[in-house]
Amino acid sequence: MIRYTLVCDSAHSFEGWFRNSDDFEAQCARQLVGCPICGAVDIKKGLMAPSVSTSRAREALSAPANTDEPPAQTSAPAPAAPAAVSMQPSALLPVDVRQKEIVEALREVRARIVENSENVGRDFAAEARKMHYGETEARSIYGETTSQDAEALLDEGIAVLPLPELPEDKN
């Protein structure tokens, strides 16, 4: 398996695992590789550090742990390992199966938000500001706003998140 750092046309970075380079190219050509953040399918390989296995690293991995002695110091510290990525079993399924699972999870998240929040419609930005500045009681709300108003809310320190857009929302 080959792990690639991938970048979409919106500059979101994520990882993808492929059997080989040809497999990556074929999946991209069929638009099966999509950005998990924005859904874009124009994906390119990003810069990534090679994973090089040294004999010293292999010895350290295969040597039994001895807790009585402190670890030996080497002349130079080992390079930092890349951040661990949690691989859920569903991450190893074919793309169409994962997409169905992701859409279902987003559907559940959206349903809980809608169920436990007040719909303030197009007054979302105004209501969020009123709550933030203590002019009205804080509560969970959702509604509509422009991207410019959402950015202005974030600039004011008001935390907002878009509701997940689902395929049926586009019909």
VMD Tcl script that draws the C-alpha trace (Angstrom):
set ca {
  {0.00 0.00 0.00}
  {1.14 3.54 -0.77}
  {0.07 6.49 1.36}
  {-0.21 9.79 -0.50}
  {-0.76 13.26 0.83}
  {-3.49 14.63 -1.42}
  {-4.66 18.19 -2.09}
  {-7.93 19.29 -3.69}
  {-8.37 22.38 -5.87}
  {-9.53 24.27 -2.73}
  {-6.16 23.51 -1.06}
  {-7.59 21.05 1.51}
  {-4.98 18.46 2.44}
  {-5.79 14.85 3.33}
  {-4.35 11.33 3.06}
  {-5.22 8.51 0.72}
  {-4.05 4.91 0.61}
  {-3.65 3.12 -2.74}
  {-2.36 -0.21 -3.98}
  {0.09 1.54 -6.29}
  {0.56 4.73 -8.28}
  {-1.46 3.39 -11.23}
  {-4.37 2.65 -8.88}
  {-4.30 6.28 -7.69}
  {-4.25 7.59 -11.27}
  {-7.09 5.31 -12.35}
  {-9.30 6.27 -9.40}
  {-8.66 9.97 -9.99}
  {-9.47 9.60 -13.70}
  {-12.80 7.99 -12.78}
  {-13.39 10.77 -10.18}
  {-13.57 8.22 -7.35}
  {-11.19 10.19 -5.13}
  {-12.92 13.09 -3.40}
  {-11.95 15.66 -0.79}
  {-13.51 14.70 2.56}
  {-13.87 18.40 3.42}
  {-15.48 19.92 0.34}
  {-16.20 16.96 -1.94}
  {-14.04 18.24 -4.81}
  {-12.80 15.55 -7.21}
  {-9.95 17.55 -8.79}
  {-7.25 15.90 -6.65}
  {-3.46 16.13 -6.96}
  {-0.62 14.56 -4.99}
  {0.81 16.93 -2.40}
  {4.29 17.18 -0.95}
  {5.09 14.49 1.55}
  {8.06 13.29 3.52}
  {9.31 9.84 2.54}
  {9.03 7.07 5.09}
  {12.52 5.61 5.26}
  {13.26 2.56 7.36}
  {16.79 2.55 8.78}
  {18.57 -0.43 10.31}
  {18.64 1.39 13.67}
  {14.86 1.92 13.52}
  {14.29 -1.76 12.62}
  {16.49 -2.85 15.55}
  {14.56 -0.61 17.93}
  {11.25 -2.05 16.76}
  {12.36 -5.68 16.94}
  {14.31 -5.46 20.25}
  {12.38 -6.59 23.34}
  {11.60 -3.79 25.77}
  {13.80 -3.80 28.91}
  {12.22 -1.57 31.53}
  {15.19 -1.91 33.95}
  {17.57 0.17 31.84}
  {17.05 3.66 30.42}
  {17.04 3.87 26.63}
  {20.43 4.43 25.02}
  {21.06 7.90 23.60}
  {21.92 8.18 19.93}
  {24.07 10.89 18.49}
  {21.14 12.62 16.79}
  {17.48 12.61 17.76}
  {15.20 10.61 15.49}
  {13.00 12.69 13.20}
  {9.50 13.32 14.46}
  {7.00 10.73 13.32}
  {4.05 11.97 11.33}
  {0.85 12.49 13.28}
  {-1.14 9.32 13.69}
  {-4.29 9.05 11.66}
  {-7.19 7.11 13.08}
  {-8.19 4.56 10.47}
  {-11.72 3.38 11.13}
  {-12.66 0.10 9.46}
  {-14.99 1.99 7.11}
  {-11.97 3.93 5.76}
  {-10.83 0.72 4.05}
  {-14.10 0.16 2.19}
  {-14.65 1.12 -1.45}
  {-15.35 4.80 -2.03}
  {-19.07 4.37 -2.81}
  {-19.65 2.40 0.43}
  {-17.75 5.01 2.47}
  {-19.70 7.82 0.82}
  {-22.99 6.18 1.80}
  {-21.78 5.81 5.40}
  {-20.58 9.42 5.49}
  {-23.85 10.74 4.07}
  {-25.82 8.71 6.62}
  {-23.65 10.03 9.47}
  {-24.11 13.60 8.22}
  {-27.85 13.01 7.97}
  {-27.89 11.94 11.64}
  {-25.81 14.97 12.73}
  {-28.05 17.33 10.82}
  {-31.21 15.72 12.26}
  {-29.91 16.12 15.83}
  {-29.01 19.77 15.24}
  {-32.40 20.56 13.71}
  {-34.22 18.60 16.43}
  {-32.44 20.37 19.29}
  {-32.21 23.90 17.87}
  {-34.48 26.78 16.92}
  {-34.76 27.73 13.25}
  {-34.31 31.52 13.08}
  {-34.34 31.56 9.28}
  {-32.65 34.52 7.62}
  {-32.18 36.26 11.00}
  {-29.35 33.86 11.90}
  {-26.51 36.42 11.92}
  {-28.53 38.96 13.92}
  {-29.66 36.34 16.47}
  {-26.12 34.97 16.84}
  {-24.82 38.48 17.55}
  {-27.59 39.18 20.10}
  {-26.70 36.00 21.99}
  {-22.97 36.67 21.79}
  {-23.30 40.19 23.16}
  {-25.77 39.17 25.88}
  {-28.78 40.97 24.40}
  {-30.81 37.74 24.40}
  {-30.69 34.36 26.10}
  {-28.14 31.89 24.69}
  {-29.70 28.93 22.90}
  {-29.01 26.57 20.03}
  {-30.08 28.07 16.73}
  {-29.76 27.39 13.03}
  {-30.80 29.35 9.99}
  {-29.56 31.02 6.83}
  {-26.85 33.59 6.27}
  {-24.48 34.67 3.56}
  {-20.87 33.52 3.49}
  {-19.82 37.15 4.09}
  {-21.99 37.36 7.23}
  {-20.64 34.01 8.44}
  {-17.06 35.27 8.00}
  {-17.95 38.49 9.85}
  {-19.40 36.44 12.73}
  {-16.20 34.40 12.92}
  {-14.12 37.60 12.86}
  {-16.14 38.83 15.86}
  {-15.33 35.63 17.74}
  {-18.79 34.11 17.29}
  {-18.47 30.39 16.60}
  {-20.63 29.23 13.69}
  {-20.59 26.10 11.56}
  {-22.48 25.31 8.38}
  {-24.99 22.49 8.52}
  {-23.82 19.59 6.38}
  {-25.23 19.76 2.85}
  {-26.77 16.46 1.83}
  {-27.40 15.11 -1.67}
  {-31.18 15.51 -1.27}
  {-30.66 19.23 -0.49}
  {-29.55 19.72 -4.08}
  {-32.78 18.28 -5.57}
}
mol new
graphics top color blue
foreach p $ca { graphics top sphere $p radius 0.5 }
foreach p [lrange $ca 0 end-1] q [lrange $ca 1 end] { graphics top cylinder $p $q radius 0.2 }
display resetview
